[in-house]
Amino acid sequence: MDKIESLSDLISHHKSASFVEVPGALARTFGQTTLSMTLPMSKLFSIYEIDLEVQRQLIPQNVSKLMDYIMLYLDHGQSIYFPGIILSARGAGHYDEAAQALYLQPMEKCYVVDGQHRLAAFRRIMETLQSNMARAKDRREYERMEEITEKLRRLYDFPVSVMIYQDINAKQERQLFSDINKLPRKIGGNLAVLRDQRRFYHVMATRLVEEYPLMSQIPIDMYSERGKGPEYLFTYHLVIELLVGLFEGRLKSAARHNGYHYTEAELTTAMNHAAQYFELLLKYLPKPEKAELSWTENVQIALALFLHEEAFKSSQFNKYTLDHAMQVLPHIRWQDIYKDDEKDRLPRRSRIMKAFNFIRDFYNENHLLLIKDKEDTGTWMA
């Protein structure tokens, strides 16, 4: 047997033991040599590196949302979907055509081109589970240790599609990263519908429009989250924002209950409340048209925020207090909300809050005079 005097000798003599084997099919993509494969997270953890000159800084909120999504798989056994990870080998490793595998030395890494947040979410969950495992071991919580061990096994075995560019440089990586993130790569609404992997308010918005005939009176573009056709009044995204405002009194970016795990009973109850809300909007506001300021996006969000306060005065949704408060709407002079060019000049959040404060102040100052009980029917009237 040959004498081994260095790490290089060890690597050359025992390739199968000291190299990281990454099986994959060789191809050409956009004129570059690439490898495509499916890897378990355990192997992916061992071969990737982040170059901050190529990648942007992590956005903690995005990582947190992805972690919640992954926990659906670990806690509830729900299938989850992620787009493929794109890496760059920068010439590292050796591809063996006979074995159809890339062999990397332990110190060689592939750099992330796309997928940084997804990988960070998986890694942080792994670190959290490992920490929980150590704590459970110290406390001799053996059942808890078995539960965490099973989650770690499933996390390590989770399959991920990966594409590795063989010979592009850092400049080409930056360009590729920029090109990828300019495209609408986020899982589309139609694909999410097929996979049934959307958040609570997203599902509610879709089913509300599909199952409640009254929603047909409001032209809603359900095929685009933000942009909309000229014939539509609302976007799918706006409906979601209105639901968050009504049920939480928050803007969508601060929603707390827009999770993936919920019961059908919770969804049905919320949809019924939302349907009543839109029914009252149609009752007390002018006919839905683009020319009506009361039906514009910012005013609608402001209305949802304000009416949340009235509907949830008793901590639970109360359709009677909601109906009572909404009877002030026909008396509001919507054109007085914004002065001069404020409607177009102010930032979006400022426009929403200006409308919210205007509506709330008007209600507090005038509702006692404008709304009275009708004793003979028990209903409300202006």
Secondary structure, DSSP 8 states (H G I E B T S, - for coil): -----SHHHHHHH-HHHHSEEEE-EEEEETTEEEEEEEEEHHHHHHHEE--TTTS----HHHHHHHHHHHHHHHHH--------EEEE-TT-SEEETTTTEEEE-TT--EEEEE-HHHHHHHHHHHHHHHHHHHHHHHTT-HHHHHHHHHHHHHHHH-EEEEEEESS--HHHHHHHHHHHHHS--S--HHHHHHHT---HHHHHHHHHHHH-GGGGGS-EETT-SS---TT-SEEHHHHHHHHHHHHHSS-GGG-SS--S---HHHHHHHHHHHHHHHHHHHHHS----TT-GGGSHHHHHHHHHHHHHHHTTTSS--HHHHHHHHTTGGG--GGGSS-TTHHHHS-HHHHHHHHHHHHHHHHHHHHHHH-EEETTTTEEE-
